[in-house]
Amino acid sequence: MTISFSTVLTIVLFGASLAFANPATLPKHPGYPMGKAVDPVTGQSLANDPGHRNAVGDKALSEAAAADTAHVTQNLSINQNDKRILEKPGAGLLPRVEGPNIVIAPQVKEATTMPPPPK
């Protein structure tokens, strides 16, 4: 198996670009609330970016809440038959309506019997 020189050069240049990236060019973000937590043994800071505010501040919460309001609001069409409903008694029961009462007859009035098989 041979690896071309251009493949090796691409891998080396990509690795070097990651190694020499300038952190100052990265976008600023609120960070994570680690405060001034330090390691008790070494005294080194435990946060990657100590002193920054939490990403779930009041501004972040209000922007997140307002971001999708148009998508989550209900826009139901008005059903003309729903205007007749006076009372909804619950599951399995027909609602009480204004106007003619609708009666639903059972689908099966009598069952068919089969004679037992001969012995």
N, CA, C and O of each residue as an XYZ file, in Angstrom:
476
protein
N       0.845     -1.164      0.000
C       0.000      0.000      0.000
C       0.895      1.233      0.000
O       1.745      1.395      0.876
N       0.700      2.084     -0.970
C       1.506      3.299     -1.052
C       0.622      4.509     -0.830
O      -0.507      4.570     -1.316
N       1.144      5.457     -0.097
C       0.441      6.703      0.166
C       1.160      7.790     -0.623
O       2.381      7.926     -0.549
N       0.401      8.543     -1.360
C       1.020      9.568     -2.196
C       1.547     10.719     -1.337
O       1.101     10.945     -0.212
N       2.508     11.431     -1.911
C       3.116     12.567     -1.223
C       2.080     13.653     -0.946
O       2.135     14.303      0.098
N       1.136     13.860     -1.868
C       0.122     14.904     -1.686
C      -0.817     14.565     -0.528
O      -1.271     15.467      0.177
N      -1.112     13.293     -0.323
C      -1.966     12.880      0.798
C      -1.265     13.146      2.124
O      -1.877     13.664      3.058
N       0.013     12.796      2.208
C       0.780     13.024      3.436
C       0.896     14.524      3.703
O       0.737     14.962      4.843
N       1.171     15.310      2.672
C       1.295     16.742      2.829
C      -0.031     17.363      3.301
O      -0.025     18.260      4.144
N      -1.157     16.895      2.765
C      -2.473     17.391      3.175
C      -2.730     17.099      4.643
O      -3.219     17.964      5.370
N      -2.408     15.897      5.087
C      -2.616     15.518      6.489
C      -1.733     16.354      7.404
O      -2.194     16.806      8.452
N      -0.492     16.569      7.037
C       0.433     17.354      7.862
C      -0.029     18.808      7.942
O      -0.024     19.400      9.021
N      -0.425     19.384      6.813
C      -0.880     20.777      6.819
C      -2.172     20.946      7.614
O      -2.337     21.947      8.312
N      -3.076     19.996      7.519
C      -4.312     20.071      8.290
C      -4.014     19.987      9.787
O      -4.586     20.741     10.575
N      -3.131     19.084     10.180
C      -2.747     18.972     11.585
C      -2.064     20.229     12.089
O      -2.293     20.652     13.222
N      -1.224     20.828     11.253
C      -0.532     22.057     11.648
C      -1.516     23.212     11.787
O      -1.368     24.045     12.681
N      -2.506     23.270     10.922
C      -3.486     24.353     11.018
C      -4.274     24.249     12.321
O      -4.627     25.268     12.915
N      -4.553     23.025     12.768
C      -5.249     22.857     14.039
C      -4.335     23.205     15.213
O      -4.780     23.791     16.200
N      -3.072     22.846     15.102
C      -2.140     23.077     16.200
C      -1.826     24.557     16.375
O      -1.633     25.013     17.502
N      -1.772     25.316     15.283
C      -1.405     26.724     15.363
C      -2.610     27.664     15.243
O      -2.448     28.836     14.903
N      -3.797     27.163     15.515
C      -4.990     28.009     15.420
C      -4.915     29.105     16.474
O      -4.463     28.877     17.596
N      -5.358     30.280     16.102
C      -5.314     31.432     16.995
C      -6.616     31.482     17.795
O      -7.675     31.704     17.208
N      -6.573     31.282     19.113
C      -7.807     31.299     19.900
C      -8.498     32.659     19.897
O      -9.699     32.735     20.156
N      -7.775     33.719     19.614
C      -8.390     35.044     19.594
C      -9.359     35.198     18.425
O     -10.233     36.064     18.459
N      -9.214     34.371     17.396
C     -10.109     34.460     16.242
C     -11.390     33.664     16.454
O     -12.307     33.757     15.639
N     -11.476     32.890     17.521
C     -12.681     32.114     17.784
C     -13.784     33.047     18.267
O     -13.497     34.063     18.900
N     -15.049     32.713     17.976
C     -16.145     33.588     18.413
C     -16.281     33.585     19.934
O     -16.020     32.578     20.592
N     -16.693     34.723     20.478
C     -16.896     34.827     21.919
C     -18.235     34.197     22.274
O     -19.198     34.301     21.514
N     -18.295     33.556     23.410
C     -19.523     32.948     23.884
C     -19.618     33.147     25.390
O     -18.610     33.425     26.039
N     -20.821     33.007     25.957
C     -20.980     33.250     27.384
C     -20.180     32.293     28.261
O     -19.809     32.659     29.376
N     -19.910     31.098     27.799
C     -19.113     30.160     28.584
C     -19.951     29.332     29.533
O     -21.174     29.276     29.412
N     -19.295     28.696     30.467
C     -19.945     27.816     31.419
C     -19.596     28.285     32.827
O     -18.474     28.734     33.061
N     -20.516     28.191     33.753
C     -20.315     28.793     35.071
C     -19.407     27.983     35.989
O     -19.897     27.265     36.861
N     -18.138     28.085     35.813
C     -17.212     27.391     36.700
C     -16.722     28.319     37.801
O     -16.209     27.856     38.820
N     -16.875     29.608     37.609
C     -16.442     30.553     38.626
C     -14.949     30.467     38.870
O     -14.158     30.400     37.930
N     -14.576     30.468     40.123
C     -13.160     30.433     40.468
C     -12.783     29.096     41.075
O     -11.955     29.042     41.985
N     -13.382     28.007     40.583
C     -13.079     26.680     41.102
C     -11.647     26.309     40.758
O     -11.227     26.436     39.608
N     -10.896     25.852     41.751
C      -9.500     25.466     41.535
C      -9.274     24.058     42.066
O      -9.955     23.604     42.985
N      -8.321     23.392     41.478
C      -7.927     22.060     41.920
C      -7.270     22.191     43.291
O      -6.359     23.003     43.454
N      -7.712     21.408     44.285
C      -7.130     21.555     45.627
C      -5.681     21.105     45.707
O      -4.960     21.524     46.613
N      -5.232     20.256     44.775
C      -3.862     19.754     44.839
C      -2.899     20.694     44.128
O      -1.891     21.107     44.701
N      -3.213     21.034     42.874
C      -2.281     21.839     42.083
C      -2.589     23.326     42.138
O      -1.717     24.135     41.818
N      -3.809     23.721     42.535
C      -4.184     25.126     42.558
C      -4.509     25.666     41.188
O      -4.688     26.872     41.021
N      -4.589     24.783     40.194
C      -4.870     25.178     38.821
C      -6.383     25.365     38.634
O      -7.179     24.668     39.264
N      -6.769     26.296     37.777
C      -8.178     26.560     37.522
C      -8.824     25.347     36.860
O      -8.222     24.713     35.993
N     -10.053     25.025     37.271
C     -10.756     23.881     36.698
C     -11.597     24.272     35.489
O     -12.110     23.393     34.797
N     -11.750     25.548     35.220
C     -12.581     26.002     34.110
C     -11.724     26.288     32.892
O     -10.575     26.715     33.011
N     -12.289     26.051     31.725
C     -11.593     26.409     30.489
C     -11.600     27.915     30.293
O     -10.657     28.485     29.745
N     -12.655     28.546     30.736
C     -12.769     30.001     30.615
C     -13.347     30.552     31.918
O     -14.528     30.898     31.964
N     -12.549     30.640     32.964
C     -13.067     31.074     34.254
C     -13.558     32.515     34.229
O     -13.012     33.369     33.531
N     -14.604     32.758     35.011
C     -15.120     34.113     35.132
C     -16.201     34.467     34.142
O     -16.829     35.515     34.289
N     -16.452     33.639     33.130
C     -17.493     33.939     32.152
C     -18.855     33.568     32.709
O     -18.968     32.698     33.574
N     -19.903     34.243     32.201
C     -21.262     33.954     32.645
C     -21.774     32.679     31.995
O     -21.227     32.200     31.002
N     -22.824     32.149     32.572
C     -23.450     30.946     32.065
C     -24.188     31.237     30.757
O     -24.675     32.347     30.542
N     -24.266     30.222     29.883
C     -24.928     30.389     28.594
C     -26.438     30.433     28.719
O     -27.113     30.728     27.732
N     -26.996     30.156     29.882
C     -28.444     30.162     30.043
C     -28.904     31.392     30.816
O     -29.781     31.293     31.675
N     -28.324     32.539     30.521
C     -28.716     33.780     31.171
C     -30.091     34.221     30.728
O     -30.728     33.570     29.899
N     -30.546     35.324     31.279
C     -31.877     35.834     30.962
C     -32.030     36.157     29.480
O     -33.074     35.881     28.888
N     -31.010     36.731     28.888
C     -31.081     37.086     27.472
C     -31.181     35.826     26.607
O     -31.960     35.786     25.654
N     -30.387     34.790     26.942
C     -30.428     33.551     26.167
C     -31.790     32.878     26.288
O     -32.305     32.346     25.304
N     -32.378     32.895     27.481
C     -33.688     32.277     27.669
C     -34.774     33.024     26.908
O     -35.640     32.402     26.292
N     -34.735     34.342     26.945
C     -35.772     35.093     26.245
C     -35.634     34.949     24.728
O     -36.641     34.881     24.023
N     -34.416     34.901     24.225
C     -34.225     34.699     22.780
C     -34.660     33.305     22.360
O     -35.234     33.132     21.284
N     -34.394     32.309     23.197
C     -34.810     30.943     22.874
C     -36.325     30.816     22.895
O     -36.896     30.102     22.070
N     -36.980     31.494     23.821
C     -38.440     31.425     23.912
C     -39.097     32.106     22.722
O     -40.138     31.652     22.246
N     -38.508     33.178     22.242
C     -39.117     33.923     21.137
C     -38.719     33.378     19.775
O     -39.283     33.792     18.763
N     -37.768     32.465     19.726
C     -37.233     32.012     18.440
C     -38.241     31.232     17.624
O     -38.217     31.306     16.396
N     -39.127     30.485     18.265
C     -39.977     29.570     17.512
C     -41.457     29.747     17.806
O     -42.226     28.800     17.641
N     -41.875     30.919     18.230
C     -43.281     31.099     18.602
C     -44.225     30.908     17.422
O     -45.327     30.390     17.606
N     -43.835     31.302     16.236
C     -44.714     31.138     15.077
C     -44.911     29.665     14.741
O     -45.961     29.276     14.229
N     -43.915     28.857     15.024
C     -43.998     27.434     14.699
C     -44.864     26.664     15.691
O     -45.536     25.708     15.304
N     -44.859     27.058     16.953
C     -45.545     26.267     17.967
C     -46.955     26.745     18.291
O     -47.658     26.079     19.051
N     -47.387     27.858     17.749
C     -48.753     28.312     18.015
C     -49.734     27.524     17.169
O     -49.433     27.145     16.037
N     -50.922     27.276     17.735
C     -51.944     26.520     17.018
C     -52.809     27.467     16.197
O     -53.253     28.508     16.682
N     -53.035     27.088     14.958
C     -53.938     27.813     14.081
C     -54.972     26.825     13.570
O     -54.856     26.300     12.463
N     -55.984     26.579     14.390
C     -56.996     25.580     14.041
C     -58.110     26.230     13.231
O     -58.515     27.362     13.495
N     -58.596     25.489     12.239
C     -59.725     26.002     11.470
C     -60.991     25.819     12.311
O     -61.080     24.888     13.111
N     -61.944     26.691     12.131
C     -63.176     26.644     12.914
C     -64.117     25.632     12.283
O     -64.481     25.754     11.113
N     -64.508     24.637     13.060
C     -65.454     23.633     12.600
C     -66.857     24.142     12.921
O     -67.168     24.404     14.083
N     -67.696     24.283     11.913
C     -69.037     24.828     12.106
C     -69.894     23.941     13.009
O     -70.781     24.444     13.698
N     -69.642     22.623     13.015
C     -70.438     21.723     13.846
C     -70.103     21.866     15.326
O     -70.929     21.531     16.175
N     -68.903     22.361     15.654
C     -68.532     22.516     17.057
C     -69.292     23.647     17.735
O     -69.335     23.697     18.964
N     -69.886     24.544     16.983
C     -70.639     25.642     17.566
C     -71.926     25.145     18.226
O     -72.468     25.828     19.095
N     -72.419     23.983     17.834
C     -73.660     23.423     18.389
C     -73.448     22.750     19.738
O     -74.420     22.519     20.458
N     -72.211     22.429     20.104
C     -71.942     21.650     21.316
C     -72.227     22.493     22.556
O     -71.709     23.600     22.705
N     -73.066     21.945     23.446
C     -73.377     22.592     24.719
C     -72.546     22.007     25.856
O     -72.105     22.731     26.750
N     -72.335     20.696     25.816
C     -71.643     20.018     26.910
C     -70.946     18.775     26.363
O     -71.511     18.052     25.542
N     -69.722     18.529     26.819
C     -68.990     17.320     26.455
C     -68.897     16.442     27.697
O     -68.092     16.727     28.583
N     -69.707     15.372     27.788
C     -69.732     14.578     29.008
C     -68.494     13.712     29.231
O     -68.208     13.361     30.375
N     -67.758     13.359     28.197
C     -66.545     12.574     28.403
C     -66.360     11.524     27.331
O     -67.072     11.502     26.328
N     -65.391     10.652     27.559
C     -65.025      9.646     26.572
C     -66.130      8.609     26.429
O     -66.703      8.155     27.419
N     -66.421      8.242     25.190
C     -67.401      7.205     24.907
C     -68.838      7.690     24.923
O     -69.740      6.914     24.607
N     -69.087      8.940     25.279
C     -70.437      9.483     25.318
C     -70.556     10.613     24.303
O     -69.618     11.380     24.085
N     -71.726     10.696     23.694
C     -71.949     11.754     22.716
C     -72.174     13.077     23.438
O     -72.774     13.100     24.513
N     -71.702     14.173     22.863
C     -71.923     15.474     23.508
C     -73.380     15.909     23.394
O     -74.093     15.487     22.484
N     -73.811     16.753     24.320
C     -75.143     17.349     24.267
C     -75.048     18.544     23.323
O     -74.199     19.418     23.498
N     -75.928     18.573     22.320
C     -75.828     19.610     21.295
C     -77.112     20.415     21.206
O     -78.167     19.983     21.672
N     -77.012     21.575     20.610
C     -78.165     22.420     20.337
C     -78.707     21.991     18.984
O     -77.956     21.916     18.012
N     -79.986     21.711     18.909
C     -80.568     21.267     17.652
C     -80.937     19.797     17.718
O     -81.141     19.267     18.810
N     -81.028     19.120     16.567
C     -81.472     17.724     16.568
C     -80.440     16.815     17.239
O     -79.235     16.945     17.025
N     -80.952     15.891     18.057
C     -80.079     14.917     18.708
C     -79.760     13.799     17.729
O     -80.644     13.320     17.020
N     -78.547     13.397     17.689
C     -78.113     12.322     16.804
C     -78.064     11.054     17.630
O     -77.415     11.006     18.675
N     -78.759     10.017     17.152
C     -78.778      8.737     17.857
C     -77.997      7.738     17.015
O     -78.246      7.583     15.819
N     -77.062      7.074     17.649
C     -76.282      6.057     16.943
C     -76.752      4.697     17.424
O     -76.596      4.346     18.594
N     -77.328      3.938     16.502
C     -77.814      2.602     16.841
C     -76.644      1.625     16.867
O     -75.658      1.825     16.157
N     -76.738      0.575     17.671
C     -75.663     -0.420     17.675
C     -75.532     -1.065     16.299
O     -76.525     -1.249     15.595
N     -74.336     -1.396     15.932
C     -74.100     -1.966     14.606
C     -74.657     -3.379     14.484
O     -75.125     -3.763     13.413
N     -74.615     -4.154     15.553
C     -75.101     -5.533     15.521
C     -76.327     -5.626     16.420
O     -76.252     -5.317     17.610
N     -77.457     -6.052     15.855
C     -78.678     -6.153     16.650
C     -78.820     -7.544     17.252
O     -79.293     -7.674     18.381
N     -78.435     -8.555     16.551
C     -78.466     -9.906     17.126
C     -77.341    -10.717     16.509
O     -76.946    -10.507     15.362
N     -76.847    -11.633     17.289
C     -75.728    -12.456     16.838
C     -76.242    -13.700     16.159
O     -77.341    -14.165     16.458
N     -75.466    -14.239     15.255
C     -75.816    -15.478     14.570
C     -75.245    -16.636     15.363
O     -74.091    -16.596     15.790
N     -76.047    -17.661     15.560
C     -75.556    -18.832     16.297
C     -75.237    -19.927     15.318
O     -75.907    -20.078     14.296
N     -74.227    -20.684     15.626
C     -73.809    -21.809     14.781
C     -74.165    -23.097     15.507
O     -73.965    -23.209     16.716
N     -74.687    -24.060     14.776
C     -74.967    -25.354     15.437
C     -73.648    -26.029     15.819
O     -72.647    -25.875     15.120
N     -73.646    -26.766     16.912
C     -72.409    -27.453     17.303
C     -72.035    -28.505     16.276
O     -72.914    -29.083     15.636
N     -70.748    -28.763     16.107
C     -70.335    -29.785     15.121
C     -70.762    -31.178     15.571
O     -70.802    -31.456     16.769
N     -71.082    -32.057     14.618
C     -71.499    -33.425     14.990
C     -70.333    -34.210     15.603
O     -69.161    -34.012     15.283
N     -70.731    -35.103     16.493
C     -69.710    -35.928     17.155
C     -69.502    -37.224     16.466
O     -68.678    -38.029     16.899
